[in-house]
Amino acid sequence: LITTPIKRGIDFTRGKQIRTIYIMVIRQGYS
């Protein structure tokens, strides 16, 4: 499996979006 910088960037962006959504869900749960 070859990991190109572009794929790495896409995975990083996707991970950041998932983390942001996760944080928003947690905050809504605590409100």
Buried (B, 14 or more C-beta within 10 A) or exposed (E): EEEEEEEEEEEEEEEEEEEEEEEEEEEEEEE
